[in-house]
Amino acid sequence: MNTNRVPERDIKNREIKKMKQIEPVSNKTIETRVELSTLWIVVMLNMIFADIFTILVELVNKNTMEELPGDVITVMAIAAIVTNVPILMIYLARVLPYKSNRWMNIVAAIFTIVYVTGGGSATPHYIIIASIEVIILLTVIVKAWKWKN
């Protein structure tokens, strides 16, 4: 008989003790940079789905989106610039120095709120998604404002 063998119940007891030592997720703090970046990802996903749903509604209603103001090429170029603000903030929130990071998050969130509320439609899906985006963007502003280095 091998005397060096640890009884199975002792192994289970050790595992239980280790599990009790693991700190619950709710007590851990997420680094502010990561949290802000993640919030920007959520905003972008909502923006993408708002556009997808809008396109689907237009296709089902057989609209040609002729209501776009001005030339389509110009409108899409402006949209490309404007939508790149939240896209870039996903990265910039992680890499910018503390002071410029705070201000960029605040300014970009305000700019994006104006874009989301001013450039949308009155369809139910857009109102729901835009409301969620605004809440998330307000969270970005508050977290950036309260962020202490």
matplotlib code that plots the C-alpha trace (Angstrom):
import matplotlib.pyplot as plt

x = [0.0, 1.3, 1.4, 2.1, -1.3, -3.6, -7.2, -9.8, -11.8, -8.7, -8.3, -12.0, -11.6, -8.6, -10.5, -13.4, -11.1, -9.5, -12.9, -13.8, -10.7, -11.6, -12.9, -16.3, -16.5, -18.7, -15.9, -13.3, -12.8, -12.6, -9.9, -11.6, -10.0, -11.3, -14.7, -15.0, -13.7, -16.3, -19.1, -18.0, -18.3, -21.8, -22.7, -21.2, -23.1, -26.3, -25.6, -24.9, -28.2, -30.2, -28.9, -29.6, -33.1, -33.7, -32.6, -34.9, -37.8, -37.1, -36.8, -40.0, -41.8, -40.2, -38.9, -35.9, -34.6, -35.1, -35.7, -31.9, -31.0, -28.6, -26.4, -26.2, -22.4, -22.0, -24.4, -22.5, -19.1, -20.4, -21.9, -18.5, -16.8, -19.4, -19.6, -15.9, -15.9, -17.3, -15.3, -12.1, -13.1, -13.0, -9.3, -8.5, -10.2, -7.5, -4.4, -4.8, -3.0, -5.3, -6.1, -6.8, -8.6, -11.1, -11.8, -12.0, -14.5, -16.7, -16.5, -17.0, -20.0, -21.6, -21.0, -22.4, -25.5, -26.2, -25.6, -27.9, -30.7, -30.5, -29.9, -32.4, -35.9, -39.2, -39.6, -40.0, -36.8, -34.8, -36.3, -35.5, -32.0, -31.2, -32.5, -30.2, -27.3, -27.9, -28.0, -24.7, -23.2, -24.3, -22.6, -19.4, -19.6, -20.2, -17.5, -15.0, -15.9, -15.5, -12.3, -9.4, -5.9]
y = [0.0, 3.5, 5.7, 8.9, 8.9, 11.7, 10.5, 11.7, 13.6, 15.7, 16.7, 17.8, 19.7, 21.6, 22.4, 23.7, 25.9, 27.3, 28.1, 30.0, 32.0, 33.2, 36.7, 37.2, 39.1, 41.8, 42.8, 43.2, 46.6, 46.9, 49.3, 52.5, 52.4, 48.9, 49.8, 52.9, 51.0, 48.2, 50.8, 52.2, 48.6, 48.4, 51.7, 50.6, 47.3, 49.2, 51.6, 48.8, 47.0, 50.2, 50.6, 47.0, 47.2, 50.5, 48.9, 45.9, 48.2, 50.2, 47.0, 45.6, 48.9, 49.0, 52.5, 53.6, 55.9, 58.9, 61.1, 61.4, 65.1, 66.0, 63.8, 60.1, 60.1, 63.2, 62.0, 58.6, 60.4, 62.5, 59.4, 57.6, 60.4, 60.7, 57.0, 56.7, 58.7, 55.8, 53.3, 55.1, 55.6, 51.8, 51.9, 55.4, 54.8, 52.2, 54.0, 57.7, 59.3, 59.9, 63.6, 63.5, 60.2, 61.7, 64.7, 62.7, 60.3, 63.2, 65.2, 62.1, 60.9, 64.3, 64.4, 60.9, 61.7, 64.7, 62.4, 59.6, 61.9, 64.2, 61.8, 59.1, 58.2, 57.9, 54.2, 52.1, 50.1, 53.3, 55.0, 51.9, 51.5, 55.2, 55.4, 52.6, 54.3, 57.6, 55.9, 54.2, 57.4, 59.3, 56.5, 57.1, 60.8, 60.2, 57.6, 59.7, 62.8, 60.9, 59.0, 59.7, 58.7]
z = [0.0, -1.0, 2.1, 0.0, -1.5, -0.4, 0.4, -2.1, 0.5, 1.4, -2.2, -2.3, 0.9, -0.5, -3.7, -1.6, 0.4, -2.8, -4.2, -1.0, -1.4, -4.9, -4.7, -6.3, -9.5, -8.0, -5.6, -8.3, -9.9, -13.6, -14.9, -16.0, -19.5, -20.1, -18.8, -21.1, -24.1, -23.4, -23.2, -26.6, -28.0, -26.7, -28.3, -31.6, -31.6, -30.9, -33.7, -36.1, -35.2, -35.4, -39.0, -39.9, -38.5, -40.4, -43.6, -43.1, -42.4, -45.6, -47.6, -46.3, -46.9, -50.4, -49.7, -51.7, -48.9, -51.2, -48.1, -47.6, -47.5, -50.4, -52.5, -51.2, -51.7, -49.6, -46.9, -46.7, -46.5, -43.6, -41.9, -42.3, -40.5, -37.7, -37.1, -36.8, -33.6, -31.4, -33.4, -32.7, -29.0, -28.5, -29.1, -27.8, -24.4, -23.8, -25.0, -24.5, -21.5, -18.5, -18.9, -22.6, -22.3, -19.8, -22.1, -25.3, -23.8, -22.6, -25.8, -28.0, -25.9, -26.2, -29.9, -30.3, -28.3, -30.7, -33.7, -32.3, -31.3, -34.2, -37.1, -36.2, -37.0, -35.1, -35.6, -32.4, -32.9, -33.3, -30.3, -28.2, -29.4, -29.3, -25.7, -24.7, -26.6, -24.8, -21.4, -22.1, -23.4, -20.3, -18.3, -20.3, -19.5, -15.8, -15.5, -17.4, -15.3, -12.0, -13.1, -10.7, -11.8]

ax = plt.figure().add_subplot(projection="3d")
ax.plot(x, y, z, "-o")
ax.set_aspect("equal")
plt.show()
